């Protein structure tokens, strides 16, 4: 059974000029690990040995998703628009 908590990430302007945005972290136990995903951001998953580590790791996963820096070992990448049935 999954549980959900709200976590805040740096992504909207705060009084100290940092950015914060709130997301819902849905998490569950899997083979002794806390595993979770951001419900509002498809594809952002992570895991941790405890809930605090999961929150730190999900922050890293979110930042990587937002990053324009593709891993260097991918070589030349291309994009293509596709149409999917929904």
Secondary structure, DSSP 8 states (H G I E B T S, - for coil): --EEEEEEEEEEE-TTS-EEEEEEEEEEEETTEEEEEETTSTT-EEEESSHHHHHHHHHHHHHHHH-----GGG-S----------
